[in-house]
Amino acid sequence: MEKPLKKKENVYLVVVFFGALWGISEAALGYVLHLIPVPISGFFMYPIAFFFMYGAFKRTQDVTSIMGVGIVAALIKLVNLALPLLPAYHTLVPAATILLEASMLFIAYRVSEKMKIRPTLSGIVFASVSWRVLFLALQYVLYGASSYFFKSGTWVIVNFLLVEGLVNAGFLMIATRFNSINKKPSDRKHSIRPAFSYSILAVSIITTIAFSLL
């Protein structure tokens, strides 16, 4: 288990920083990946989100920071509700998805003490698959059988739920292990300064609006 910083870092600043980075990735990278005809975004976006939440927890050793990062990222996404020509569901569904991802990882950390020491395979699989189950339930509630997932056939659901979910989990398990092995005891994190954290937040909001207008 990584030792916390000698001087406890401001949890709020860490949460804002990583939540803002998640917001930027959702807006910019998410936009680019959705332009690709092959549906591959699911293989990339969740692992990226995971590492923002994981990074916040490692810096703070506070499980609530995981949920906090998701809340910040979701609030940044909700800024798009101010855009008059953008349908509300284009904003609300992605924001809800962000909260589902954060909630399931938060629960995994809250339930398992081992996760707080080092991510476990069971914890990562739970987080990676369970948010997808809830997302499919949300899709059915909102759109019923007309949802893309339910009208496209069983394979689309299986691919989203199990193939992408388990591939993500396997990658994250390897990546977190590799990170732990190669982390030197002498490695020291620099504190996140307020000006830097809020600057990234401003960039995230601007990026979110800009890519939504494209």
N, C-alpha and C positions, 0 to 999 in steps of 0.2 A: 504494500500500500504506500502510495506516495505521501511523504510528510507534508502537512500543510505549511504554507509560508510562515516564517517566524512572526511576521506582522500580518494579522488576519486581513485578507483583502476585502474590500467593500463588495458585498454580494450584489448589491443593486447595480453597481457599475459593470460588474462582470456579466450579469444577466442582460443589461441593456446592450453591451458590446456584442455578445454572442447572438442575441436575438436579432440585432440589426444586421449582422453578417448573414444570418439565416434569411432575413428579409431580402437582402441583396441577391442571394443565390436563387431564391424563389422567383424573383422578378426577372433577372437577367438570364441565368442558366436555364431556368424553367421555360422561359420564352423560346430560347434557342432549341432546346430539346424537343419541344412540342412542334417545331417546324419540320422535324425529321419524320418522313412518312412511316417509318418503322417505330412502333411504340416501345421505346427503350428508356423513357424518362424514369420509370419505376425502378430501374436498376441503379440509378445514380442519385436521385433526389433524396430518398430516405437515408442512405448512408451518410450523405452530406449533412442532413439535419441531425442525425445521430451524433456525429462528431462535434457539432456545435453544442448540443446538450451535454455530451460526455465531457467536452472541454470545460464547460462551466462548472460541472460537478468536480472535476479534478482540481480546479483552481480554488474552489470554495469549500469542498467537502461538505456541502449542504445540499441535501436531496431536493429541497424546494427550488433550488436554482434551475433544475431541469424543467419544472413546470413553468417557472418564470421566463425562461428563454422562449418557450412555446407561446406564452401569452404575449410577450413583446413582438414576436414575429407575426402572430395573428393580428394584433392591433395595427401593425404596419400595413398588413394586407388590407385591413378594413378602411384605410385611408382612401382606397379607391371608391368607396361608397359616395364620396364627394364628387365623383366624375359623373355628370348627368347622362351621358350617352352610353355608359357601360352598364349592362344588365346586372342587377344586384346579385343574382346567383353566381355570376362569374367571380364575385368577390367573397360571398358568404360560404360557398362550398369549399374553396381552397383554405379559407381561414379556419373553418371547422375541421378540415383534414389536418392542419397544423396542430390544432389542439388535441386531436385524437392521437397523433404521433407522440406528442409530449406527454399526454396523460398515461399512455400505456408504458412508456419508458419510466415515468415517475413511479407507477405502481410496481414495476419490476424491481426498482431500487428500494422502494418502501417495504416490499414484502421480503426480499432476500438480503440478508446481511452480507452474504458472499459477494453480491454485486458491488457493494460499497468498497470491497477490497480489490476485486478485479472482476470485470464483466464475465459472467458465466454463459455457457452455451444455452442453457434452459432459459435464462433471463433474456438473452438477446432474441432467441426464437420467439418467446412469448411476446415481446415488444414488437417485433417485426411482423408477426402474423396477426396478432390480436387487433391492431389498429386497422388492418385491412378488412377484418371481419366486420368491425364497426362501420367502416367506410361503406362496405357493400350494403349493410343494413340501412345506412343513411341514404344511399342511392335508391334503394327500394322504397323507402318512405317518401322520398321526394318525387321520384319519377315512375315508380312501379315497374312493370314489365317493359316500359319504353326506354328504360335506362340503357345506355350503351352496353353495359356489362351483361345485363339479362337478355337483351335482344340479340347479342352477338354469339350466344352459344356457351355451352359448358366449358369449352377449352379456354375461353377468355377469362372466365372466373377462376379456373384452376391455375392458369398462368399467373394471374395477378396475385392470388392468395398464396399459392404454394411455391410455384417456380420462382417468382420474384421475391417472395417473402423469405424462402429458405436460402436462395442465392445471396440475398442481402445479409442474412444472418451469418452464413458461412464466411462471407467476406469480412464482416465486422468482427467476427471472432478472431480471425487470423490477424486482422489489422490491429486490434487492441492488444493481442498477445505480442505482436512484433514491436509495438510501441513500448510495451512494458519491458521487454528484453533489452531494447536498445536505449532505454532511458538511463542516463548516468546519474548516480546519486548526487553529483555536484551540480547538475543542471538546476538553474534558478530562474524562476519566472519573474519578469518585470511587471510591476503593478500597472494596472490599467488606469490611466489618469482620466479625470472627469472630462476634460476638454476633448480628449481623443475619443472617448466613449460616445459623447454626444455628437461629435462630428460624424462618426460612422452612422449614428442613428439618422442624422440629417441626410446623409448620402443615401441611406437605405430608403427613406421616404421619397426622395426625389427620383431614385431609380425605379421604385415601384410605380410611381405615377407615370414616369416617362415611358416605360415599357408597356403600360396599360393603354397608352394613347397610340401605340404603333398599329 
